[in-house]
Amino acid sequence: MSGLSDTGGERHLALRGMSSRADLGVFLTRALRLDDAAVVRLRNRSDTQLTVWVNTGLDVLATRTVEAQVTPNEVIAAADHLLQGLRNTRTGLIDTGYSLDSAWRGALPPETGYSHVDDIPAAALADLANRGAEVAREHSTPQGMPGSLLDQEVMTVSGDAGTVTVPMRAVFALTGMGFIPKQADAEMVRVRMRGGWVRIDARFGSVVLNRTKMPLFVR
């Protein structure tokens, strides 16, 4: 990987303030815990905000918006390279390294047009994650958690916009990325849908999955 953190090459990330550094650092750290070879997709959302995407390895995308800008307008980069640059930067400018466009084979979900289904207690999802983790410890193999556990529909959410089911893989993605706070007693999580897409918005980020039989990523 290139070591140009702070020099400002053609592909670089410019952070805006200490909060953006902390937010991005947590996101990258969590992403690498789920997949030590994770790549992230950075896309400018506005003149001041950047949306970061990662495939959690659970066939669920995780995303968070931070105060930053990337050049060019969209970049795919190695999460570990960005995290190292984040830790070493003195100016808030990070070289994003070599292009990894070929490592991201799926399209991003729609950014807008979702309909609100309902809000659900974050504590209920945290409880489901804890119970699912116990089952996973008992039945996981060297290849990982059983697909039947990940595909298990653990919650049904209904509202004026329709009805969606939430699989365990989405719950694990939310908690694995740290999007639900540890003290979640009064927290609510918003569930939205657009066609086959389901988006779950928590305080620290969102997860998105496609509930059709089409996988998010071509393997």
Residue frames as a rotation matrix with the C-alpha (Angstrom) as fourth column:
MET 1
0.571 0.821 0.000 0.00
0.821 -0.571 0.000 0.00
0.000 0.000 -1.000 0.00
SER 2
0.067 -0.504 0.861 1.06
0.382 -0.784 -0.489 3.55
0.922 0.362 0.140 -0.64
GLY 3
-0.012 -0.147 -0.989 2.44
0.999 -0.032 -0.008 5.41
-0.031 -0.989 0.147 2.37
LEU 4
-0.623 -0.272 0.733 1.49
0.488 -0.868 0.092 8.94
0.611 0.415 0.674 1.37
SER 5
0.260 0.786 -0.561 -0.77
0.953 -0.114 0.282 9.73
0.158 -0.608 -0.778 4.36
ASP 6
0.397 -0.108 -0.911 -0.49
0.458 -0.837 0.299 13.54
-0.795 -0.536 -0.283 4.86
THR 7
-0.672 -0.730 -0.121 0.94
0.293 -0.413 0.862 14.32
-0.680 0.544 0.491 1.40
GLY 8
0.130 0.854 -0.504 -2.35
-0.249 -0.464 -0.850 14.63
-0.960 0.236 0.153 -0.51
GLY 9
-0.874 -0.395 0.282 -2.12
0.128 0.372 0.919 12.52
-0.468 0.840 -0.275 -3.67
GLU 10
-0.780 0.592 -0.203 -4.80
-0.450 -0.305 0.839 12.27
0.435 0.746 0.505 -6.32
ARG 11
0.145 0.806 -0.573 -6.80
0.140 0.557 0.819 9.82
0.979 -0.199 -0.032 -4.21
HIS 12
-0.864 -0.489 -0.120 -7.20
0.201 -0.116 -0.973 11.13
0.461 -0.865 0.198 -0.72
LEU 13
0.225 0.899 -0.377 -9.61
0.767 0.075 0.637 11.55
0.601 -0.432 -0.672 2.17
ALA 14
-0.677 -0.387 0.626 -9.93
-0.007 -0.847 -0.531 14.87
0.736 -0.364 0.571 4.00
LEU 15
-0.190 0.574 -0.796 -11.38
0.933 0.357 0.035 14.64
0.304 -0.737 -0.604 7.51
ARG 16
-0.149 0.241 0.959 -13.22
-0.059 -0.970 0.235 17.54
0.987 -0.021 0.159 9.11
GLY 17
0.168 0.178 0.969 -12.55
-0.880 -0.416 0.229 17.74
0.444 -0.892 0.087 12.85
MET 18
-0.753 -0.551 0.360 -11.85
-0.658 0.609 -0.444 15.29
0.025 -0.571 -0.821 15.65
SER 19
-0.019 0.816 0.578 -15.36
-0.599 0.453 -0.660 13.82
-0.800 -0.359 0.480 15.71
SER 20
0.719 0.259 -0.644 -15.03
-0.692 0.349 -0.632 12.62
0.061 0.900 0.431 12.12
ARG 21
-0.287 -0.903 -0.321 -11.73
-0.753 0.420 -0.507 10.96
0.592 0.096 -0.800 12.98
ALA 22
-0.702 0.070 0.709 -13.30
-0.574 0.533 -0.622 9.12
-0.422 -0.843 -0.334 15.92
ASP 23
0.348 0.933 0.091 -16.43
-0.637 0.306 -0.707 8.11
-0.688 0.188 0.701 13.97
LEU 24
0.580 -0.177 -0.795 -14.47
-0.712 0.362 -0.601 6.76
0.395 0.915 0.084 11.01
GLY 25
-0.511 -0.856 0.077 -11.95
-0.768 0.414 -0.489 5.03
0.387 -0.309 -0.869 13.27
VAL 26
-0.386 0.465 0.797 -14.67
-0.564 0.565 -0.603 3.09
-0.730 -0.682 0.044 15.10
PHE 27
0.662 0.687 -0.298 -16.34
-0.630 0.296 -0.718 2.14
-0.405 0.663 0.629 11.82
LEU 28
0.292 -0.633 -0.717 -13.11
-0.740 0.325 -0.589 0.83
0.605 0.703 -0.374 10.29
THR 29
-0.668 -0.565 0.484 -12.08
-0.742 0.460 -0.487 -1.02
0.052 -0.685 -0.727 13.46
ARG 30
-0.042 0.762 0.646 -15.43
-0.533 0.530 -0.660 -2.79
-0.845 -0.372 0.384 13.67
ALA 31
0.728 0.312 -0.611 -15.39
-0.683 0.249 -0.687 -3.62
-0.063 0.917 0.394 9.96
LEU 32
-0.099 -0.875 -0.473 -11.97
-0.757 0.375 -0.535 -5.24
0.646 0.305 -0.700 10.30
ARG 33
-0.579 -0.018 0.815 -13.14
-0.682 0.559 -0.472 -7.33
-0.447 -0.829 -0.336 13.25
LEU 34
0.453 0.835 0.314 -15.83
-0.418 0.510 -0.752 -8.82
-0.788 0.209 0.580 11.02
ASP 35
0.891 -0.226 0.394 -13.49
0.453 0.500 -0.738 -9.20
-0.030 0.836 0.548 8.04
ASP 36
0.348 -0.831 -0.433 -9.74
0.288 -0.345 0.893 -8.63
-0.892 -0.436 0.119 8.33
ALA 37
-0.697 -0.543 0.468 -9.57
0.612 -0.110 0.783 -8.05
-0.374 0.832 0.409 4.56
ALA 38
0.294 0.947 -0.130 -12.48
0.748 -0.313 -0.585 -5.61
-0.595 0.074 -0.800 4.44
VAL 39
-0.797 -0.367 0.480 -12.70
0.582 -0.680 0.447 -2.98
0.163 0.636 0.755 1.73
VAL 40
-0.138 0.738 -0.661 -14.77
0.560 -0.493 -0.666 0.17
-0.817 -0.462 -0.345 2.12
ARG 41
-0.237 0.183 0.954 -16.57
0.902 -0.324 0.286 2.30
0.361 0.928 -0.088 -0.42
LEU 42
-0.436 -0.016 -0.900 -16.39
0.536 -0.808 -0.245 6.03
-0.723 -0.590 0.361 0.16
ARG 43
-0.281 0.414 0.866 -18.82
0.869 -0.272 0.413 8.35
0.406 0.869 -0.284 -1.60
ASN 44
-0.997 -0.058 -0.059 -19.33
0.075 -0.927 -0.368 12.09
-0.033 -0.371 0.928 -1.15
ARG 45
-0.263 0.961 -0.083 -22.86
0.955 0.247 -0.167 12.82
-0.140 -0.123 -0.982 0.01
SER 46
0.893 0.447 0.046 -22.63
0.450 -0.888 -0.100 16.61
-0.004 0.110 -0.994 0.08
ASP 47
0.507 -0.727 0.463 -20.01
-0.136 -0.598 -0.790 19.33
0.851 0.337 -0.402 0.20
THR 48
-0.055 -0.516 0.855 -19.22
-0.932 -0.280 -0.229 18.42
0.358 -0.810 -0.465 3.81
GLN 49
0.238 0.260 0.936 -20.38
-0.731 0.683 -0.004 14.83
-0.640 -0.683 0.352 4.35
LEU 50
-0.479 -0.478 -0.736 -19.14
-0.801 0.582 0.143 11.45
0.360 0.658 -0.661 3.23
THR 51
0.653 0.671 0.351 -20.95
-0.745 0.653 0.138 8.10
-0.137 -0.351 0.926 3.30
VAL 52
-0.540 -0.841 -0.030 -18.85
-0.842 0.540 0.007 5.02
0.010 0.029 -1.000 4.09
TRP 53
0.652 0.741 -0.160 -20.02
-0.749 0.663 0.016 1.53
0.118 0.110 0.987 3.11
VAL 54
-0.600 -0.796 0.085 -18.68
-0.799 0.601 -0.013 -1.91
-0.041 -0.075 -0.996 3.96
ASN 55
0.290 0.584 -0.759 -19.78
-0.457 0.781 0.426 -5.47
0.841 0.223 0.493 3.32
THR 56
0.285 -0.126 0.950 -19.95
-0.957 0.016 0.289 -7.03
-0.051 -0.992 -0.116 6.77
GLY 57
-0.796 -0.541 -0.272 -19.35
-0.566 0.824 0.018 -10.55
0.215 0.169 -0.962 5.42
LEU 58
-0.681 0.648 0.341 -22.92
0.119 0.557 -0.822 -11.46
-0.722 -0.519 -0.457 6.40
ASP 59
-0.604 0.426 0.674 -24.40
0.750 0.017 0.661 -10.48
0.270 0.905 -0.330 3.02
VAL 60
0.654 0.687 -0.315 -25.45
0.753 -0.631 0.186 -7.25
-0.071 -0.359 -0.930 4.73
LEU 61
-0.118 -0.659 0.743 -24.06
0.556 -0.664 -0.501 -3.80
0.823 0.353 0.445 4.02
ALA 62
0.309 0.144 -0.940 -23.21
0.891 -0.390 0.233 -1.40
-0.333 -0.910 -0.249 6.84
THR 63
-0.054 -0.273 0.960 -23.00
0.675 -0.719 -0.166 2.35
0.736 0.640 0.223 6.36
ARG 64
0.285 0.108 -0.952 -22.28
0.827 -0.531 0.187 5.52
-0.485 -0.841 -0.241 8.28
THR 65
0.588 -0.059 0.807 -22.03
0.501 -0.757 -0.420 9.19
0.635 0.651 -0.416 7.36
VAL 66
0.190 -0.612 -0.768 -19.09
0.878 -0.244 0.411 11.25
-0.439 -0.752 0.492 8.62
GLU 67
0.890 0.024 -0.455 -17.87
-0.084 -0.973 -0.215 14.81
-0.448 0.229 -0.864 8.21
ALA 68
-0.209 -0.961 0.180 -15.28
0.090 0.165 0.982 14.34
-0.974 0.221 0.052 5.46
GLN 69
0.706 0.327 -0.628 -14.67
-0.591 -0.216 -0.777 14.52
-0.390 0.920 0.041 1.70
VAL 70
0.148 -0.652 0.744 -12.98
0.326 0.742 0.585 12.10
-0.934 0.156 0.323 -0.65
THR 71
0.414 -0.126 -0.902 -11.18
-0.803 -0.517 -0.296 12.79
-0.429 0.847 -0.315 -3.93
PRO 72
-0.848 0.517 0.119 -12.28
-0.149 -0.448 0.882 11.64
0.509 0.730 0.457 -6.45
ASN 73
-0.249 0.858 0.449 -15.99
-0.881 -0.393 0.263 11.64
0.403 -0.330 0.854 -5.66
GLU 74
0.833 0.489 0.260 -16.07
-0.551 0.776 0.308 7.88
-0.051 -0.399 0.915 -5.02
VAL 75
-0.185 -0.962 -0.198 -13.25
-0.861 0.256 -0.439 5.60
0.473 0.089 -0.876 -3.89
ILE 76
0.927 0.317 -0.198 -12.94
-0.194 0.861 0.471 1.93
0.320 -0.398 0.860 -2.93
ALA 77
0.016 -0.965 0.263 -10.06
-0.713 -0.195 -0.674 1.30
0.701 -0.177 -0.691 -0.53
ALA 78
-0.159 -0.188 -0.969 -8.64
0.420 0.875 -0.239 -1.20
0.893 -0.445 -0.060 1.95
ALA 79
0.810 0.560 0.176 -10.03
0.061 -0.379 0.924 -0.65
0.583 -0.737 -0.341 5.44
ASP 80
0.619 -0.621 -0.481 -6.73
0.744 0.267 0.613 -1.52
-0.252 -0.737 0.627 7.13
HIS 81
-0.363 -0.755 0.546 -4.83
0.874 -0.478 -0.081 1.00
0.322 0.448 0.834 4.99
LEU 82
0.096 0.485 0.869 -7.30
0.106 -0.873 0.475 3.76
0.990 0.046 -0.135 5.85
LEU 83
0.934 0.261 -0.245 -7.19
0.245 0.034 0.969 2.91
0.261 -0.965 -0.032 9.55
GLN 84
0.158 -0.953 -0.257 -3.40
0.966 0.096 0.238 3.07
-0.202 -0.286 0.937 9.56
GLY 85
-0.461 -0.303 0.834 -3.51
0.604 -0.796 0.045 6.41
0.650 0.524 0.550 7.77
LEU 86
0.519 0.752 0.405 -6.11
0.104 -0.526 0.844 7.66
0.848 -0.396 -0.351 10.21
ARG 87
0.832 -0.234 -0.502 -3.87
0.546 0.189 0.816 6.83
-0.096 -0.954 0.285 13.15
ASN 88
-0.085 -0.996 -0.002 -0.80
0.951 -0.082 0.297 8.41
-0.296 0.023 0.955 11.58
THR 89
0.094 0.126 0.988 -2.22
0.723 -0.691 0.019 11.58
0.685 0.712 -0.156 10.08
ARG 90
-0.565 -0.299 -0.769 -1.33
0.746 -0.583 -0.321 14.95
-0.352 -0.755 0.553 11.57
THR 91
-0.958 0.131 -0.253 -3.31
-0.218 -0.910 0.354 17.08
-0.184 0.394 0.900 9.14
GLY 92
-0.086 0.972 0.219 -6.51
-0.267 0.189 -0.945 15.06
-0.960 -0.140 0.243 8.66
LEU 93
0.403 0.138 -0.905 -5.51
-0.912 -0.019 -0.410 14.24
-0.073 0.990 0.118 5.07
ILE 94
0.010 -0.304 0.953 -5.20
-0.305 0.906 0.292 10.52
-0.952 -0.294 -0.084 4.25
ASP 95
-0.521 -0.217 -0.826 -3.99
-0.853 0.180 0.491 8.89
0.042 0.959 -0.279 1.07
THR 96
0.416 0.828 0.377 -6.50
-0.820 0.521 -0.238 6.16
-0.393 -0.210 0.895 0.19
GLY 97
-0.288 -0.636 0.715 -3.95
-0.258 0.771 0.582 3.84
-0.922 -0.017 -0.387 -1.43
TYR 98
-0.983 -0.156 -0.102 -4.29
-0.145 0.300 0.943 1.76
-0.117 0.941 -0.317 -4.55
SER 99
-0.214 0.944 -0.251 -7.65
-0.970 -0.175 0.169 1.46
0.116 0.279 0.953 -6.29
LEU 100
-0.916 -0.004 0.401 -9.55
-0.121 0.956 -0.267 -1.67
-0.382 -0.293 -0.877 -5.22
ASP 101
-0.287 0.869 -0.404 -12.54
-0.938 -0.340 -0.065 -1.24
-0.194 0.360 0.913 -7.50
SER 102
-0.269 0.159 -0.950 -12.41
-0.542 0.790 0.286 -4.89
0.796 0.592 -0.127 -8.58
ALA 103
-0.949 -0.131 -0.287 -12.85
0.150 0.612 -0.777 -5.98
0.278 -0.780 -0.561 -4.94
TRP 104
-0.554 0.826 -0.106 -16.36
-0.226 -0.272 -0.935 -4.51
-0.801 -0.494 0.337 -4.81
ARG 105
-0.983 0.079 0.165 -18.62
0.183 0.475 0.860 -6.48
-0.010 0.876 -0.482 -7.14
GLY 106
-0.206 0.977 -0.049 -22.10
0.977 0.202 -0.068 -5.38
-0.056 -0.062 -0.997 -6.08
ALA 107
-0.302 0.219 0.928 -24.08
0.286 -0.908 0.307 -2.20
0.910 0.358 0.211 -6.61
LEU 108
-0.999 0.008 -0.052 -24.96
0.045 -0.369 -0.928 0.06
-0.027 -0.929 0.369 -3.71
PRO 109
-0.266 0.962 -0.057 -28.58
0.938 0.245 -0.244 0.17
-0.220 -0.119 -0.968 -2.54
PRO 110
0.163 0.406 0.899 -30.74
0.548 -0.795 0.260 3.20
0.820 0.451 -0.352 -3.35
GLU 111
-0.848 -0.521 -0.096 -29.95
0.389 -0.490 -0.780 6.19
0.359 -0.699 0.619 -1.15
THR 112
-0.773 0.634 0.031 -33.49
-0.561 -0.659 -0.501 7.57
-0.297 -0.405 0.865 -1.04
GLY 113
-0.331 0.765 -0.553 -37.09
-0.723 0.171 0.669 6.51
0.606 0.621 0.496 -1.60
TYR 114
-0.815 0.029 -0.578 -37.47
0.313 0.862 -0.398 4.27
0.487 -0.506 -0.712 1.46
SER 115
0.110 0.913 0.394 -40.80
-0.342 -0.337 0.877 4.11
0.933 -0.232 0.275 3.29
HIS 116
-0.655 -0.311 0.688 -40.95
-0.725 0.004 -0.689 4.03
0.212 -0.950 -0.228 7.09
VAL 117
-0.258 0.543 -0.799 -42.33
0.110 0.838 0.534 0.71
0.960 0.050 -0.276 8.34
ASP 118
0.866 0.496 -0.066 -42.00
0.126 -0.089 0.988 1.06
0.484 -0.864 -0.139 12.12
ASP 119
-0.064 -0.853 0.519 -39.62
-0.734 -0.312 -0.603 1.79
0.676 -0.419 -0.606 14.99
ILE 120
0.694 0.220 -0.685 -38.55
0.180 0.869 0.461 -1.06
0.697 -0.443 0.564 17.26
PRO 121
0.893 -0.366 0.264 -36.66
-0.389 -0.329 0.861 -1.11
-0.228 -0.871 -0.436 20.59
ALA 122
0.236 -0.902 -0.362 -32.91
-0.732 0.081 -0.677 -1.40
0.640 0.425 -0.641 20.14
ALA 123
-0.316 -0.345 0.884 -32.78
-0.902 0.398 -0.167 -3.44
-0.294 -0.850 -0.437 23.34
ALA 124
0.642 0.607 0.468 -34.87
-0.406 0.787 -0.465 -6.16
-0.650 0.109 0.752 21.66
LEU 125
0.834 -0.406 -0.374 -32.30
-0.284 0.264 -0.922 -6.46
0.473 0.875 0.105 18.87
ALA 126
-0.134 -0.920 0.368 -29.43
-0.880 -0.059 -0.471 -6.51
0.455 -0.387 -0.802 21.36
ASP 127
0.021 0.234 0.972 -31.16
-0.752 0.644 -0.139 -9.35
-0.659 -0.728 0.189 23.24
LEU 128
0.941 0.338 0.017 -31.65
-0.225 0.664 -0.713 -11.29
-0.252 0.668 0.701 20.00
ALA 129
0.458 -0.851 -0.259 -27.96
-0.554 -0.045 -0.831 -10.83
0.696 0.524 -0.492 19.17
ASN 130
-0.297 -0.568 0.768 -26.91
-0.955 0.202 -0.219 -12.18
-0.030 -0.798 -0.602 22.58
ARG 131
0.346 0.494 0.798 -29.14
-0.463 0.829 -0.312 -15.22
-0.816 -0.262 0.516 22.26
GLY 132
0.967 -0.007 -0.255 -28.00
-0.237 0.345 -0.908 -15.80
0.094 0.938 0.332 18.68
ALA 133
0.137 -0.990 0.020 -24.36
-0.841 -0.127 -0.525 -15.60
0.523 0.055 -0.851 19.76
GLU 134
-0.142 -0.128 0.981 -24.94
-0.799 0.600 -0.038 -18.37
-0.584 -0.790 -0.188 22.29
VAL 135
0.775 0.473 0.419 -26.41
-0.117 0.759 -0.640 -20.61
-0.621 0.447 0.644 19.59
ALA 136
0.791 -0.518 -0.324 -23.55
-0.445 -0.124 -0.887 -19.72
0.419 0.846 -0.329 17.25
ARG 137
-0.104 -0.876 0.471 -20.95
-0.994 0.070 -0.089 -20.73
0.046 -0.477 -0.878 19.84
GLU 138
0.050 0.206 0.977 -22.59
-0.474 0.866 -0.158 -24.14
-0.879 -0.455 0.140 20.13
HIS 139
0.606 0.414 0.679 -23.03
0.312 0.661 -0.682 -24.85
-0.731 0.626 0.271 16.43
SER 140
0.699 -0.383 -0.604 -20.37
-0.680 -0.618 -0.394 -22.91
-0.222 0.686 -0.693 14.54
THR 141
0.783 -0.506 0.361 -17.77
0.569 0.818 -0.087 -24.77
-0.251 0.274 0.928 12.47
PRO 142
-0.236 -0.936 -0.263 -14.33
0.590 -0.353 0.726 -23.70
-0.772 0.017 0.635 11.23
GLN 143
-0.582 0.082 0.809 -16.20
0.762 -0.290 0.578 -22.30
0.282 0.953 0.107 8.21
GLY 144
-0.894 0.224 0.389 -18.21
-0.292 -0.948 -0.124 -19.96
0.341 -0.225 0.913 10.42
MET 145
-0.550 0.770 0.323 -21.78
-0.470 0.035 -0.882 -19.72
-0.690 -0.637 0.342 11.65
PRO 146
-0.611 0.387 0.690 -24.36
0.639 0.757 0.140 -22.04
-0.468 0.527 -0.710 10.05
GLY 147
-0.944 0.253 0.214 -26.34
0.002 -0.641 0.767 -20.44
0.331 0.724 0.605 7.26
SER 148
-0.148 0.948 -0.281 -29.58
0.642 0.308 0.702 -21.63
0.752 -0.077 -0.655 8.83
LEU 149
-0.039 0.071 -0.997 -28.89
0.930 -0.361 -0.062 -19.45
-0.364 -0.930 -0.053 11.87
LEU 150
-0.848 -0.363 -0.386 -28.04
0.218 -0.903 0.371 -16.38
-0.483 0.231 0.845 9.79
ASP 151
-0.832 0.547 0.089 -31.15
-0.014 -0.181 0.983 -16.81
0.554 0.817 0.158 7.63
GLN 152
-0.437 0.703 -0.561 -33.47
0.894 0.406 -0.189 -17.33
0.095 -0.584 -0.806 10.57
GLU 153
-0.276 0.453 0.848 -36.19
0.099 -0.864 0.494 -14.65
0.956 0.220 0.194 10.58
VAL 154
-0.639 -0.157 -0.753 -36.18
0.720 0.222 -0.657 -13.39
0.271 -0.962 -0.029 14.14
MET 155
-0.528 0.495 -0.690 -38.53
0.248 -0.688 -0.683 -10.42
-0.812 -0.531 0.240 13.94
THR 156
-0.294 0.527 0.797 -41.49
0.924 -0.055 0.378 -9.29
0.243 0.848 -0.471 11.84
VAL 157
-0.688 0.011 -0.725 -42.10
0.280 -0.918 -0.280 -5.55
-0.669 -0.396 0.629 11.52
SER 158
-0.250 0.708 0.660 -45.35
0.957 0.077 0.280 -4.18
0.148 0.702 -0.697 10.12
GLY 159
-0.517 0.144 -0.844 -46.64
0.224 -0.929 -0.295 -0.71
-0.826 -0.341 0.448 9.34
ASP 160
0.464 0.764 -0.449 -48.50
-0.207 -0.400 -0.893 1.34
-0.861 0.507 -0.028 6.77
ALA 161
0.041 -0.548 -0.835 -45.68
-0.968 -0.229 0.103 0.77
-0.248 0.804 -0.540 4.26
GLY 162
0.378 0.108 -0.919 -45.94
-0.523 0.845 -0.116 -3.00
0.764 0.524 0.376 4.51
THR 163
0.885 -0.089 0.457 -44.40
-0.346 0.530 0.774 -5.90
-0.311 -0.843 0.438 6.39
VAL 164
0.275 -0.854 -0.442 -40.76
-0.611 0.200 -0.766 -6.96
0.742 0.481 -0.467 6.50
THR 165
0.975 -0.095 -0.202 -38.96
0.209 0.706 0.676 -9.76
0.078 -0.701 0.708 8.28
VAL 166
0.484 -0.847 0.219 -35.59
-0.850 -0.515 -0.110 -9.20
0.206 -0.133 -0.969 9.89
PRO 167
0.723 -0.270 -0.635 -33.09
0.155 0.960 -0.232 -12.09
0.673 0.070 0.736 9.67
MET 168
0.828 -0.447 -0.340 -30.45
0.422 0.097 0.901 -12.84
-0.369 -0.889 0.269 12.26
ARG 169
-0.018 -0.891 0.455 -27.70
0.997 -0.051 -0.060 -11.80
0.077 0.452 0.889 9.83
ALA 170
0.150 0.131 0.980 -29.02
0.277 -0.957 0.086 -8.21
0.949 0.258 -0.180 9.98
VAL 171
0.971 0.211 0.112 -29.09
-0.061 -0.234 0.970 -8.28
0.231 -0.949 -0.215 13.79
PHE 172
0.524 -0.846 -0.101 -25.51
0.747 0.400 0.531 -9.58
-0.408 -0.354 0.842 13.93
ALA 173
-0.094 -0.555 0.826 -24.41
0.841 -0.489 -0.233 -6.88
0.533 0.673 0.513 11.48
LEU 174
0.560 0.396 0.728 -25.97
0.006 -0.880 0.474 -4.12
0.829 -0.261 -0.495 13.60
THR 175
0.982 -0.162 0.100 -24.39
-0.102 -0.006 0.995 -5.27
-0.160 -0.987 -0.022 16.83
GLY 176
0.448 -0.865 0.227 -21.11
0.857 0.488 0.167 -6.36
-0.255 0.120 0.959 15.24
MET 177
-0.087 -0.440 0.894 -20.62
0.673 -0.688 -0.273 -2.86
0.735 0.577 0.355 13.83
GLY 178
-0.654 -0.204 -0.728 -21.45
0.742 -0.359 -0.566 -1.31
-0.146 -0.911 0.387 17.20
PHE 179
-0.680 0.416 0.604 -24.39
0.139 -0.735 0.664 0.66
0.720 0.536 0.442 15.82
ILE 180
0.528 0.847 -0.063 -26.55
0.171 -0.034 0.985 -0.02
0.832 -0.531 -0.163 18.89
PRO 181
-0.119 -0.615 0.779 -25.27
-0.711 -0.495 -0.499 1.60
0.693 -0.614 -0.379 22.11
LYS 182
-0.779 -0.260 -0.571 -24.52
0.145 0.811 -0.567 -0.62
0.610 -0.524 -0.594 25.08
GLN 183
-0.740 0.607 -0.292 -27.15
0.258 -0.144 -0.955 1.16
-0.621 -0.782 -0.050 27.18
ALA 184
-0.946 0.321 0.036 -30.00
-0.022 -0.178 0.984 0.78
0.322 0.930 0.176 24.71
ASP 185
-0.666 0.718 -0.202 -32.99
0.618 0.380 -0.688 0.74
-0.417 -0.584 -0.697 27.07
ALA 186
0.118 0.750 -0.650 -34.57
0.160 -0.661 -0.733 3.90
-0.980 -0.018 -0.198 25.66
GLU 187
-0.679 -0.481 -0.555 -33.22
-0.446 -0.329 0.832 3.60
-0.583 0.813 0.009 22.12
MET 188
0.521 0.794 0.312 -35.39
-0.075 0.406 -0.911 2.98
-0.850 0.451 0.272 19.09
VAL 189
-0.706 -0.686 0.176 -34.28
0.054 0.196 0.979 1.60
-0.706 0.701 -0.101 15.75
ARG 190
0.115 0.764 -0.635 -36.05
-0.669 -0.413 -0.618 2.61
-0.734 0.496 0.464 12.53
VAL 191
-0.468 -0.154 0.870 -36.97
0.417 0.830 0.371 0.01
-0.779 0.536 -0.324 9.92
ARG 192
0.105 0.454 -0.885 -37.59
-0.656 -0.637 -0.404 1.20
-0.747 0.623 0.231 6.36
MET 193
-0.131 -0.096 0.987 -38.14
0.487 0.861 0.148 -0.55
-0.864 0.500 -0.066 3.04
ARG 194
0.070 0.195 -0.978 -37.99
-0.803 -0.571 -0.171 0.07
-0.592 0.797 0.116 -0.67
GLY 195
0.373 0.127 -0.919 -39.03
-0.747 0.629 -0.216 -2.86
0.551 0.767 0.329 -2.83
GLY 196
0.696 -0.165 -0.699 -36.82
0.296 0.953 0.070 -5.78
0.655 -0.256 0.711 -1.79
TRP 197
-0.388 -0.898 0.206 -34.43
0.197 -0.299 -0.934 -3.52
0.900 -0.322 0.293 0.14
VAL 198
0.768 0.503 -0.397 -34.67
0.498 -0.079 0.863 -3.27
0.403 -0.861 -0.311 3.93
ARG 199
-0.239 -0.817 0.525 -32.77
0.109 -0.560 -0.821 -0.55
0.965 -0.138 0.223 5.79
ILE 200
0.628 0.349 -0.695 -32.38
0.703 0.127 0.700 -0.50
0.333 -0.928 -0.165 9.57
ASP 201
0.053 -0.548 0.835 -31.21
0.027 -0.835 -0.550 2.81
0.998 0.052 -0.030 11.03
ALA 202
0.509 -0.003 -0.861 -29.66
0.843 0.205 0.498 2.89
0.175 -0.979 0.107 14.50
ARG 203
0.880 -0.097 -0.466 -27.93
0.132 -0.891 0.435 5.72
-0.457 -0.444 -0.771 16.37
PHE 204
0.140 -0.964 -0.228 -24.41
-0.314 -0.261 0.913 5.04
-0.939 -0.057 -0.339 15.12
GLY 205
-0.785 -0.418 -0.458 -25.10
-0.547 0.118 0.829 3.70
-0.292 0.901 -0.321 11.63
SER 206
0.334 0.935 -0.116 -27.35
-0.834 0.236 -0.500 1.66
-0.440 0.264 0.858 9.37
VAL 207
-0.715 -0.433 0.549 -27.44
-0.077 0.829 0.554 -1.78
-0.695 0.354 -0.626 7.80
VAL 208
0.099 0.700 -0.707 -29.06
-0.920 -0.206 -0.332 -2.57
-0.378 0.684 0.624 4.47
LEU 209
-0.734 -0.290 0.614 -29.99
-0.076 0.934 0.350 -5.93
-0.675 0.210 -0.707 2.99
ASN 210
-0.492 0.553 -0.673 -31.88
-0.836 -0.083 0.543 -7.23
0.245 0.829 0.503 0.01
ARG 211
-0.326 0.445 0.834 -34.71
-0.573 0.609 -0.548 -9.54
-0.752 -0.657 0.057 1.03
THR 212
0.675 0.406 -0.616 -35.11
-0.736 0.425 -0.526 -10.99
0.048 0.809 0.586 -2.45
LYS 213
0.867 -0.343 0.361 -33.25
0.232 0.920 0.316 -14.19
-0.441 -0.190 0.877 -3.24
MET 214
0.680 -0.648 0.344 -30.62
0.284 -0.200 -0.938 -12.22
0.676 0.735 0.048 -5.16
PRO 215
0.343 -0.615 -0.710 -27.37
0.916 0.051 0.399 -11.99
-0.209 -0.787 0.580 -3.12
LEU 216
0.831 -0.080 -0.551 -25.80
-0.023 -0.994 0.109 -8.58
-0.557 -0.078 -0.827 -2.60
PHE 217
0.090 -0.925 -0.370 -22.47
-0.822 -0.279 0.496 -9.73
-0.562 0.259 -0.785 -3.93
VAL 218
0.823 0.040 -0.566 -21.42
-0.442 0.671 -0.595 -11.95
0.356 0.740 0.571 -6.81
ARG 219
0.445 -0.678 0.584 -19.09
-0.561 0.297 0.773 -14.57
-0.698 -0.672 -0.248 -5.43
